[in-house]
Amino acid sequence: MHEAEVVAELLVAFRDHMGRDWPSANAFLASVERLMERGEAEYLLGAPDPDAAPAAVAQLRFRFAIWLAAPDCTLEDLYVSPAARGAGLGRMMVEAALARAAERECRRVELDVDEDNAPARALYESAGFSSGSDRDGQRQLFMRHRL
């Protein structure tokens, strides 16, 4: 199976886990292929052991941040299949994402997580992520406007 197909399959499983039915599997595959071709995202795949099929995916997006005068990274998606949970694969994926961002000389990694997803929040907090104040003591909020 081609890497884009593996990534899309795991992202569809993530979609299903969240109780959604859209985008379609074909749309996920087309989107992953587009992002890979344009270099707009990197995907990390993880498995519970070297002989196992990938059971986890992380999507990373990079951009240059003017206020940092350096690149930053968004950990846009992280999913571990239910059968592979509890073995440290999520932590390994977060560590790999942080390492990849460091390799790309990023000064910051950001993500968003559902407020009620306690296991994911605990994982991210244990890896050093926080939803606290920035350097000036101001709390940063994640906001969006759908078009």
Phi, psi and omega in degrees: 000137179291148184305318180299323179293320178296314179300310181299320179299317178291323178291326175295319177298323176297314177304312180297319179301325180277002178076025180252162178233009180218145001292162180290165177300320178295321179294320177300313181299314180298320180293316179298314179300318179298312181297322178293314181299321183273355181069025183272351179206155171239146179240133173253135177246143180225151178226152181294336175206163187301335182266356184271157175289155177305135180232005180212149178220145172228133177254125181244137176237139183239145175206159175274130182253117182300318184288345176258345187054037182195168175289153167228169187231142170247122172275094191281322180216142172217123181221136173237128181298148183307320183294338183259000182286154176088000182251009179089007182293322177300315178298317178300321180293317178297315179298320178294321178296316178296320179295319180295319178297319178296319178301326180272010177062034176285147177258351183207146170234128180241157175204166169235149183217143177300134183302327182270006179269075185303317180298318179292317178300318179297318178300310182296318179297321179292340178268002176104000177283149177216159175250020183280201184281156174276189184300332182268007180081007179267133177284130179267136179245142174271121182235159178211157176224116181274137177252000000 
